Amino acid sequence: MNGELSCSALNCVHNMSGLCSANVINIIGAGAHSSMETMCNTFAPKGIKNAITHLPNMNMIGEIKQIFTKNSIQMIPIIKCEAMNCIYNIDRKCNADNIQIHGPNAENTQGTQCETFKNR
């Protein structure tokens, strides 16, 4: 990923004020032809159990930098992507400048989608 990721999945353990605190996120939807057919497989509902379980995937350095830098986004995760029909998918990694994960009412992975997806 070359750009920034913002996320509206407010119930996700990785969501920090619309930014993603995960170090690596996985977008699934291998045969997707629209954003509706994609999902953020890294989504996990907020809670102490998930916070502990997902601790190894936290972008600690990015989070610390973000605390001291309000003018730019420091939490920039690696985006692995299985959506082979997306124009931004290069070797199973997202190459978009700005990525938007949608899921304001998500309670699980199925409630999320990659709004940046564009069909080839």
C-alpha positions as CSV (number, residue, x, y, z in Angstrom):
1,M,0.0,0.0,0.0
2,N,1.3,3.4,-0.9
3,G,-1.3,5.6,0.7
4,E,-3.6,6.0,3.7
5,L,-6.4,3.9,5.0
6,S,-9.5,5.1,6.7
7,C,-12.2,3.0,8.2
8,S,-15.8,3.5,9.2
9,A,-16.1,0.1,11.1
10,L,-16.4,1.8,14.4
11,N,-17.0,-1.5,16.3
12,C,-13.7,-3.0,15.1
13,V,-10.9,-3.5,17.7
14,H,-8.5,-1.9,15.2
15,N,-10.5,1.3,14.6
16,M,-8.9,4.3,16.3
17,S,-10.9,7.4,15.4
18,G,-11.4,6.2,11.8
19,L,-7.8,5.0,11.4
20,C,-6.7,1.4,11.3
21,S,-4.3,0.4,14.0
22,A,-3.7,-3.1,12.5
23,N,-0.2,-3.7,11.1
24,V,-1.6,-6.0,8.4
25,I,-5.1,-6.2,7.1
26,N,-6.6,-8.7,4.7
27,I,-9.3,-7.9,2.2
28,I,-11.1,-11.0,0.9
29,G,-13.4,-11.5,-2.1
30,A,-11.3,-13.3,-4.7
31,G,-14.0,-13.3,-7.3
32,A,-15.4,-9.9,-6.5
33,H,-16.7,-7.6,-9.2
34,S,-17.8,-4.8,-6.9
35,S,-17.0,-3.5,-3.5
36,M,-20.1,-5.1,-2.1
37,E,-18.4,-8.5,-2.7
38,T,-15.3,-7.7,-0.6
39,M,-14.8,-7.8,3.1
40,C,-12.2,-6.8,5.6
41,N,-11.1,-10.2,7.1
42,T,-9.1,-8.5,9.8
43,F,-12.3,-7.1,11.5
44,A,-12.8,-8.1,15.1
45,P,-15.5,-6.6,17.4
46,K,-14.2,-4.4,20.2
47,G,-13.7,-6.0,23.5
48,I,-11.0,-7.1,25.9
49,K,-10.7,-10.6,24.5
50,N,-10.2,-9.4,20.9
51,A,-7.9,-6.6,22.0
52,I,-5.6,-9.3,23.6
53,T,-6.0,-11.8,20.8
54,H,-5.2,-9.2,18.1
55,L,-2.3,-7.6,20.0
56,P,0.4,-9.2,17.8
57,N,-1.1,-7.5,14.7
58,M,-1.1,-4.0,16.3
59,N,0.9,-1.3,14.6
60,M,2.5,-0.1,17.9
61,I,5.1,2.2,16.2
62,G,2.4,3.8,14.0
63,E,0.2,4.3,17.0
64,I,2.9,6.0,19.0
65,K,3.9,8.2,16.1
66,Q,0.2,9.1,15.6
67,I,-0.1,10.4,19.2
68,F,2.6,13.0,18.5
69,T,1.7,13.7,14.9
70,K,-1.7,15.3,14.3
71,N,-0.9,16.7,10.8
72,S,-0.4,13.4,9.0
73,I,-1.5,9.8,9.2
74,Q,1.2,7.5,10.7
75,M,-0.8,4.3,11.0
76,I,-0.5,2.9,7.5
77,P,-1.1,-0.8,7.5
78,I,0.0,-3.3,4.9
79,I,-3.0,-4.3,2.9
80,K,-3.1,-7.8,1.6
81,C,-5.8,-8.3,-1.0
82,E,-7.5,-11.3,-2.5
83,A,-9.8,-9.3,-4.8
84,M,-8.1,-10.3,-8.0
85,N,-10.4,-8.2,-10.2
86,C,-9.5,-4.9,-8.5
87,I,-7.3,-2.5,-10.5
88,Y,-5.4,-1.7,-7.3
89,N,-4.4,-5.4,-6.7
90,I,-0.8,-5.9,-7.6
91,D,0.6,-9.3,-6.5
92,R,-2.1,-9.6,-3.9
93,K,-1.3,-6.2,-2.3
94,C,-3.3,-3.0,-2.5
95,N,-1.6,-0.2,-4.4
96,A,-4.3,2.5,-4.1
97,D,-3.3,5.9,-2.7
98,N,-6.3,6.1,-0.3
99,I,-8.3,3.1,0.9
100,Q,-11.7,3.3,2.5
101,I,-13.1,0.4,4.5
102,H,-16.9,0.7,5.0
103,G,-18.8,-0.9,7.9
104,P,-20.3,1.7,10.3
105,N,-22.8,-0.9,11.6
106,A,-20.5,-4.0,11.3
107,E,-20.6,-6.6,13.9
108,N,-18.5,-9.1,12.0
109,T,-16.4,-9.4,8.8
110,Q,-19.6,-9.7,6.6
111,G,-20.6,-6.2,7.6
112,T,-17.5,-4.6,6.0
113,Q,-16.4,-3.9,2.5
114,C,-13.6,-2.2,0.6
115,E,-15.1,1.0,-0.9
116,T,-11.9,1.6,-2.9
117,F,-12.5,-1.5,-5.1
118,K,-12.6,-0.8,-8.8
119,N,-13.3,-3.6,-11.3
120,R,-10.7,-4.1,-14.0
